[in-house]
């Protein structure tokens, strides 16, 4: 059993969350601002007089959101009675729980008897004798009395019965009703004098509380999704910072290495180039910091709003809840419309391009993600080295090989990086991926697994056996999760299925919003789904057997939305996506960071790009361009 000292330490940690962030003491008459942060009334009065004297509004000391003050000033703000009750309950819990190693005296007699019980209604510690007397009196006969040992062991919660909520206008009145017209708790007298029907919509407190709890609860899921989206965006900012830092370091080294080969006269230009890199780094980091701060502030505000709303909705008494409801509802309405801000024009690639002549001109700093085609193989046809419609592509190592899903020729072509055919798999393939040194192929109705030497290993279905032949399906994509599980995309049913790679066992079936024409698993475990017809990509988080959308990418070419999104792949720097305008020779490959923000155009002028993948070493990007395969590397 925990000692009184250890319990006391735990209460100190809990109590820190019940302290005003201005005075760092327990809340005294806490007032709640529009942002749902609470502070002592006296602290807010001093805060306003010190910095915002006479101002009609004050910024929150924590998040800086402004609250317009009522005519009566700080005193007119709503009191957070729910927080008051939590503090009172906390103090009672602490008093009882931390007394395990010391003697508590009875609080109802003068005999110095040791208290063994606690009355939950009176909030008093009582001895055995007084307990008997307490329960004999008619006024206290129905009180709940628990042993202190049960309370210390957590079997009973010490709760102080909250007093009836008094009407703010008629001091003797008890609030029994809620005026929906005025968003206000009212008493019986108010229903006659100030909130008379039919001009005011009056309902019972319990009914109002139930209605508004349900209404707020409906918005929690959207808030949770917003928060997940913000968290993903922050992950993207962190990844971008690392990428910027890594590439900046590489660029510096190249500049310094180049400068070492020339004479002292290039020192001035070396400094100029280094300064330019540093300037670019500072500018981009400044933008990232600002974007990170914006995202963090919005995340903090939405998280605080959601947590406060949930806590109050679940635990506050009806009166306390309805007292806070207008502020909570207003804050949720305000934040609900605030979507995650996008960041455009971010430059993460300060690359040093050296001069071909060893003179003062060392080169220049490039801030674009520069790529160039380094190899191409394949022509239209059905013979060796030919493709009729290369829809999907996968890359494997040891030995370095490509597997190309040659759709119209009904085969998977296995070839080396120069394009020389080594083997073929005669099936009807839509896509292919490498899983545990095996080729996993997406056939329209089943997944087919082959050894690297193309010998067949096993097949597996994406529906239960009793649904085979009865359920329409169209398997068009396949990807592999960080844990090795296989993800299959079914275009007909608009679902992803997760499978055990050892036997194909169905682990989860997850509906998605768009057709999963192509799939890619990102470095952070999220899945990118590319829908060809809609011309967009959704980033989904897969957990507990569900796929939840956290972001959407809508690519453009020359400022206009693309007609089709095709193949997608990723590495630590983000997402690479094949897009086109639905006309031949208009294909692009675009690079986005992990948050879905455009970084650069990797390639353009492609015939009709479909599947894309990185080589096993990550140094080249392979594009299945209908009748050929094109390889790109960074400049």
C-alpha positions, 0 to 999 in steps of 0.5 A: 500500500502507498504511504501517506508521503507517496500519496502526498507526492502524487497529490502535489503533482495533481494539484499543480493542474489546479493552479492559476498560471498567473499566481501559481496558487490554487484557483480562487474564484476562477473566471473563465475566458472565451478561450476556456483558460481560467484564472483567479478573479483577483489575478485577472483584475491586476493583469488588466490594471497593469497592462490593459487598463481601460481596454474593452478586451484583454488577451489571454495570458496563455494563448493571447486570444482576446476576450471582450469584457462585459460591462461589469469588467472582470467580475462579470466574466463567468465563474468556473464553478466546475473548477471550484468544485474540483478544487474542493473535492481535491482538497477533501481527497487530499485531506483524507488520503494523506492522513494514513500515517497520522491520527485524524480527530473527530470533527463533531465531538470534543472527546479527541476521539480518532475519526474512522469515518467520513460523511460524504454529505457533510464532508466531516470526519467522525468517530465510531460513536458520532457515526451512530448518533449521526445516522440516528438524527432524521436530518442526517439519517440518509447521509452516506458515511464511508470508512477512511480506510475504504477512501484511502484505498480508493474504494470510495471517492470523497465528493462534496455535495455541491450546493444548489446553483443560486440565481445571479439576479434573484439571490434567494432563487435556485436555478431550475430552468435554462433559457435557450433564448438568452443562454442563461440559467434562471430561477422560477421568478425569472420565468415570470419576470425576465424570461416569460414565454412565448418570447423566451424558450424555457426548458428544464435544467436536466433536459437542457443539459442532456441536449447540449451535452449530446450536441457538444459530443457530436463535435468531438470527433471532428475536433479529434480529426483536426488535432490529428491533422495538426499533429501530422502537419507538425511532424511534417514541419519537423521532417522539413527542418531535418531535411533542410538541415541535412541538405544545408550541411551537404551544400556547405561541405560541397562549397568548402570542398570546392573552395579548397581546390582553388587559390586564395582569390576565391575566398571572397566568393566562398564567403558570399556563397556561404552567406547566401546559404546561411541566409536561405537557411535562416529565411526557410527556418524562419518560415518553418518556425512561424508555421510551426508556431501557428500550427502549435498554437492552433493545436494547443487551442483546439486540444485545450478546447476539446479536453475542457469541453469533454471534461466539463461535458462528462463530469460537470453538474448540470448547473455548472455545465450549463453555466459554461456551455455558452462559452464552450459552444462559442469557442468550439464554433470559432475553432471548428472553422479554423482549418490547418494552415497550408505552407507554400513555396517552402525551399528545402534544397539549397544545393551547391552547383559547382562551376566547370572552370576553376576560377573565382566563380565557384558555382551557385546555391540552388534552393530547388529540388533538382532532378534529371533523367539518368536512364530510360529503357523499354518501348511499345510492344509485347516482346522482350524489353517492350511494354504495352501498359506499364502500370506498376513498378517495384524495386528490390536489392541483392540483386538490384531488380525491377518488377514491372506490372505490364498490364495489357501484356498480362505479365510481370516483367523482372529486369535489371536496372539497365532494362534487360529482362531476366524473367516474367510472371504470366499473370494479370497484374495491376500492381506489384510490391516487394515484401520480405524478398518476395514479389506480391502482385495485385491480381484483380481478384486476389493477391499472388505471392512469388519468390524472387526467382518467380516461382509461385509461393501462395495466393490469398484473398481479401474477402472471407472464403464464404464471400469469394465469388459473391463479392465484387472486387477490383484489386488495383494496388498493394503496399507494405507497412513498416511492420511488414503487413501487406495493405491491398487496395480494392477500387470497387469496394473502396476499402483497404485490407491489411494482411499477415505477410506469412499466410495472407490472413485478413487482419483488418478491412478498412473503408476509405473515402476515395478509390485506392488506385495507388498506395504508398506508406510514408516514413511516419506510418501514414498511408497515401491513397491516390485516386486517379479519377478524382485527381487527389490524394488522401493521407490516412492514419491506420489504427485499431482497424480503422483508416482516418483521413488526416490530410488531403493533397490536390495537386496542380499543374500551371495553377490548374487542378490536375485531371489524374493522380497516379502512382505514389511513393515516399521516402524520408523527405516526403511524398512523390506523386505522378500526375497529368492533365489527361493528355499525353506528354503532360505528365509530371512527378511532384514532390510534397513534404510529409504534411502534403505541402508542395516542394518541387516538380521532379520531372515533367513532359512524361508520356503518361506516368503511372506507377513510381518507386525508389530504387532499393538504395533510395538514390533513383526514382523509377517511373513506369511511363506507359511504354517505358521505364524512366530513372531520375536522380538528384542533380 
